Amino acid sequence: MLVVMRHDATPDQIDRVVAVIEELGYAARPMPGAQRTAVGIVGNDGRIDAARLSALDGVRDILHVSQPYRQVSREWRPDDTVIRMAGGVSVGDVDIPIIAGPCSVESEDQIVDIAHQVRAAGATMLRGGAFKPRSSPYAFQGIGPEGLKHLARARAETGLLVVTEAMDPDGVELVEEYADVIQIGARNMQNYSLLRRVGQSRKPVLLKRGLAATITEWLLSAEYVLAEGNQQVILCERGIRGFDPSTRNVFDLTAIPVAKRASHLPIIADPSHGTGARDLVIPMARAAIAAGADGLMVEVHVAPEQALSDGAQSMYPHQFADLVRQIRRVADAIGRRVATPSSAPAAT
């Protein structure tokens, strides 16, 4: 349930609504908007008498949220969420940030080298897995905590914010220490204990869509994070499992406008995992931005043919530079712009 305040409602009137909701035994979440403030009711079990709230001064309307997810919905918050981070980087605003880097952190020299190259081409954030969940137990699993330290050095030298994955609740604290954005991978989208744990974090969370997840299931996973108090969730469309072996996954471009219609959360696209082939990344990146994506996440490696994971979908640095040039033209055509790297290393 949402209590929508009048545009001229005073702070005292909003505080009174919050107090009454809490007196009824529920949690209240005020959400200031461009035109007016709405107050969301958390834990509504259907027993709230709407008349008790509608009679309060400053209340304009009472809205019942019908979706199984609440806090991520447009009814809950009609204005787009913009996530602002260090170095002037934001997701969900006019600027379109590009996250680039290898699938896995393989060595210090490797991640620092590629960080410098993607920053020079226009990336604002650095991706790289220190921990890698793989389908096969015999595949490369990442270098663990050492990889996090290498990512921190790359950030110190380039100013790129770090996006890296947490695998389980116990590992979140360590990832928090080094990462600017905590990634939840596709295989962990419904790891609810992990979602609850990152919901208690103060770091933004990048939530990838599961391999066979519906959009509703994806948004419900985001709801777990918001329900714990962390409002900084970035959705990531990375393709879903299909039956045609021509591409690694089915890159669901439709999910971008559908998710933006249903939710106020920003959404980025990962055409590297979505296609599994480096020659398809640029056209699908163009299409994702045209469809309304708020950012991109792509894999770039100094020598993809030698990569320890996902070499076939990793771009060469010169291909990434071409991608950024093309994305700038698409962004310009739709009234947006590609974010530029900060001039100094970002604070953590």
C-alpha positions in Angstrom: 0.0 0.0 0.0 1.1 3.5 -0.8 0.0 6.7 0.8 0.4 9.5 -1.7 0.7 12.9 -0.2 -0.5 16.2 -1.7 2.1 18.2 -3.6 1.9 20.9 -0.9 2.1 18.5 2.1 4.3 19.8 4.9 7.1 17.8 6.6 4.9 17.6 9.8 2.0 16.1 7.8 4.3 13.5 6.3 5.8 12.7 9.7 2.3 12.3 11.1 1.4 9.7 8.4 4.6 7.8 9.2 3.8 7.9 12.9 0.3 6.5 12.4 1.6 3.7 10.2 4.1 2.8 12.9 1.4 2.9 15.5 -0.5 0.4 13.5 2.5 -2.0 13.7 4.0 -1.6 10.3 7.2 0.0 8.9 6.9 3.3 6.8 9.2 4.3 4.0 8.8 7.9 2.9 9.8 8.4 -0.8 10.2 12.0 -1.9 9.5 12.5 -5.6 9.8 15.3 -8.0 6.1 16.3 -7.6 5.1 14.9 -4.2 6.1 12.4 -1.5 4.7 8.9 -1.2 4.9 6.8 1.9 5.2 3.1 1.4 3.9 0.6 4.0 6.1 -2.4 4.6 4.7 -5.6 6.0 1.1 -4.8 5.0 -0.9 -8.0 5.7 -4.2 -6.7 4.3 -5.6 -5.6 7.7 -4.9 -1.9 7.4 -8.0 0.3 7.4 -7.2 2.8 4.5 -9.8 5.2 6.0 -7.5 5.7 9.0 -4.8 7.1 6.7 -6.9 8.9 4.1 -8.4 11.1 6.7 -5.0 12.5 7.7 -4.0 16.1 6.7 -2.0 16.2 3.5 -3.0 12.8 2.2 -4.1 12.8 -1.5 -4.7 9.2 -2.2 -4.2 5.6 -1.1 -2.9 3.1 -3.7 -3.0 -0.6 -3.4 0.0 -2.4 -4.9 -1.1 -5.5 -6.6 2.2 -7.0 -7.8 3.9 -9.7 -5.8 6.8 -7.3 -5.5 6.2 -4.0 -3.8 9.2 -1.8 -3.2 10.7 -2.3 -6.7 7.4 -1.5 -8.4 6.5 1.7 -10.3 3.4 2.0 -8.1 5.6 2.1 -5.1 7.9 4.7 -6.5 6.9 6.4 -9.8 10.2 8.3 -10.3 13.3 6.5 -11.6 15.9 5.5 -9.0 19.3 7.0 -9.7 22.2 5.4 -8.0 25.1 7.8 -7.4 28.6 6.5 -6.6 32.1 7.8 -6.0 33.8 9.8 -8.8 30.6 11.2 -10.1 29.4 7.9 -11.6 25.7 7.4 -11.6 23.4 4.7 -13.0 19.8 5.5 -14.1 20.4 9.2 -15.0 21.1 10.7 -18.4 24.7 9.4 -18.4 25.3 5.8 -19.6 28.2 4.2 -17.7 30.1 1.3 -19.4 31.5 -1.5 -17.2 34.4 -3.3 -18.9 37.1 -5.8 -18.0 37.9 -9.5 -18.1 35.6 -12.3 -17.0 38.2 -13.3 -14.4 41.0 -11.6 -12.6 44.0 -13.8 -13.6 46.9 -11.8 -12.3 47.8 -8.3 -11.1 49.5 -7.3 -14.3 46.6 -8.6 -16.4 43.9 -6.6 -14.5 45.9 -3.4 -14.2 46.8 -3.5 -17.9 43.3 -4.0 -19.1 42.0 -1.4 -16.6 44.2 1.3 -18.1 43.1 0.3 -21.6 39.4 0.2 -21.0 39.6 3.5 -19.1 41.4 5.2 -22.0 38.6 3.9 -24.3 35.8 5.3 -22.2 34.9 2.8 -19.4 33.9 4.2 -16.0 33.8 0.9 -14.1 35.9 -2.2 -14.1 34.5 -5.7 -14.0 36.5 -8.8 -13.0 35.7 -11.9 -11.1 37.9 -12.9 -8.1 35.5 -15.7 -7.4 34.0 -17.5 -10.4 31.0 -19.9 -10.2 31.4 -22.3 -13.1 29.2 -25.1 -14.4 32.1 -27.6 -14.2 33.9 -28.1 -10.9 37.1 -28.6 -13.0 37.0 -25.2 -14.7 38.9 -22.2 -13.5 37.3 -20.8 -10.3 39.1 -17.6 -9.9 42.1 -16.6 -7.7 40.0 -15.5 -4.7 41.0 -12.8 -2.2 44.2 -12.1 -4.2 42.0 -11.1 -7.1 40.2 -8.6 -4.9 43.5 -7.0 -4.0 44.5 -6.8 -7.7 41.2 -5.1 -8.4 41.9 -2.5 -5.7 45.3 -1.7 -7.2 43.7 -1.3 -10.6 41.1 1.2 -9.1 43.9 3.1 -7.3 45.8 3.5 -10.6 42.8 4.3 -12.9 40.0 5.6 -10.8 37.6 3.0 -12.2 35.0 1.8 -9.8 35.2 -2.0 -9.2 32.3 -4.4 -9.8 32.9 -7.9 -8.6 30.8 -10.9 -7.5 30.0 -12.2 -4.1 29.3 -15.9 -4.0 27.7 -16.5 -0.6 26.6 -14.7 2.5 29.9 -15.4 4.4 31.9 -13.9 1.5 30.0 -10.6 1.3 32.1 -8.8 4.0 35.3 -9.5 2.1 33.9 -8.3 -1.2 32.5 -5.2 0.5 36.0 -4.3 1.6 37.3 -4.1 -2.0 34.3 -3.6 -4.3 32.3 -0.5 -5.1 29.4 -2.5 -6.5 28.6 -6.1 -5.4 27.5 -8.3 -8.2 25.0 -11.2 -7.8 25.6 -13.6 -10.6 22.9 -15.3 -12.7 23.4 -18.6 -10.8 22.8 -16.8 -7.5 19.8 -14.8 -8.4 17.6 -16.9 -6.2 20.1 -17.4 -3.4 17.8 -15.7 -0.9 20.2 -15.8 2.1 22.8 -14.0 -0.1 20.2 -11.5 -1.3 19.2 -10.8 2.3 22.9 -10.3 3.3 23.6 -7.8 0.5 20.4 -6.1 1.4 22.1 -5.2 4.7 25.1 -3.8 2.8 25.6 -0.1 2.1 27.1 -0.9 -1.3 25.1 -0.9 -4.6 24.1 -4.3 -5.8 24.2 -5.4 -9.4 21.6 -8.2 -9.8 21.9 -10.4 -12.9 18.8 -12.1 -14.3 18.9 -15.9 -13.7 19.4 -18.3 -16.6 15.8 -19.2 -16.8 14.1 -16.6 -14.7 11.0 -14.7 -15.6 11.0 -10.9 -15.2 8.6 -11.3 -12.2 11.0 -13.7 -10.5 13.9 -11.4 -11.2 12.1 -8.4 -9.7 11.1 -10.5 -6.7 14.8 -11.2 -6.1 15.4 -7.5 -6.2 12.6 -7.1 -3.6 14.6 -9.3 -1.2 17.4 -6.7 -1.3 15.2 -3.7 -0.9 13.2 -5.4 1.9 16.4 -5.5 3.9 16.9 -1.7 3.5 19.3 -1.5 0.6 17.6 0.6 -2.1 20.7 0.6 -4.4 19.9 -2.2 -6.8 20.9 -2.3 -10.5 19.2 -4.9 -12.7 21.3 -6.6 -15.4 19.8 -8.4 -18.4 22.4 -11.0 -19.4 20.4 -13.4 -21.6 18.3 -16.5 -20.7 18.6 -20.1 -21.7 17.1 -21.0 -25.1 17.1 -24.0 -27.4 19.0 -22.5 -30.4 22.7 -23.2 -30.2 23.6 -20.3 -32.5 24.3 -18.1 -29.4 25.2 -18.9 -25.8 22.0 -17.4 -24.5 18.9 -15.6 -25.8 19.6 -11.9 -25.2 16.2 -10.6 -24.2 16.1 -7.0 -25.4 12.4 -6.9 -24.6 13.2 -7.3 -20.9 14.7 -3.8 -20.8 11.6 -1.8 -21.6 9.4 -4.3 -19.8 11.4 -4.1 -16.6 11.6 -0.3 -16.8 7.8 -0.2 -17.2 7.3 -2.4 -14.1 10.1 -1.1 -11.9 11.8 2.2 -11.0 15.2 0.4 -10.7 17.9 1.1 -13.3 18.8 -1.6 -15.7 21.9 -2.4 -17.6 22.7 -4.9 -20.3 25.4 -7.6 -20.7 25.6 -8.5 -24.4 28.8 -10.5 -23.7 27.0 -13.2 -21.8 23.8 -12.6 -23.8 25.4 -13.7 -27.0 28.6 -15.6 -26.1 30.4 -14.3 -29.3 32.5 -11.2 -29.5 31.4 -10.3 -33.0 27.8 -10.0 -31.7 28.6 -7.8 -28.7 28.7 -4.5 -30.6 25.4 -4.8 -32.5 23.6 -6.1 -29.4 25.1 -3.3 -27.3 23.8 -0.7 -29.7 20.4 -2.3 -29.6 20.3 -2.4 -25.8 21.0 1.3 -25.5 18.4 2.0 -28.1 15.9 -0.1 -26.1 16.5 2.1 -23.0 19.3 0.3 -21.0 21.0 2.6 -18.4 24.4 1.1 -19.0 26.5 -1.7 -20.4 28.6 -4.5 -19.0 31.1 -6.1 -21.5 34.0 -8.4 -21.3 37.4 -7.2 -22.6 40.7 -9.1 -22.4 44.2 -8.2 -23.6 44.4 -11.6 -25.2 41.0 -13.4 -25.4 42.5 -16.5 -27.0 44.5 -17.0 -23.7 41.7 -16.1 -21.3 41.1 -18.6 -18.5 37.3 -18.1 -18.8 34.9 -16.8 -21.5 37.5 -16.0 -24.1 35.1 -16.5 -27.0 32.9 -13.6 -25.9 35.7 -11.3 -24.7 36.5 -8.4 -26.9 40.0 -7.2 -27.8 40.7 -3.7 -26.5 40.5 -2.1 -30.0 37.0 -3.7 -30.4 35.9 -2.2 -27.1 37.1 1.3 -28.2 35.0 0.9 -31.4 32.0 -0.2 -29.2 32.3 3.0 -27.2 32.5 5.2 -30.3 29.3 3.6 -31.7 27.4 3.7 -28.4 28.1 7.4 -28.2 26.3 7.9 -31.5 23.3 5.8 -30.4 23.2 7.6 -27.0 23.2 11.0 -28.7 20.4 10.0 -31.0 18.1 9.2 -28.0 19.1 12.3 -25.9 21.5 10.6 -23.6 25.3 10.5 -23.4 28.0 8.0 -22.5 29.6 8.7 -19.1 33.2 9.8 -19.1 35.8 8.5 -16.6 36.7 10.6 -13.6 39.9 12.6 -13.8 41.2 11.2 -10.5 41.1 7.8 -8.7 37.9 7.3 -6.9 37.6 7.2 -3.1 36.4 3.9 -1.6 
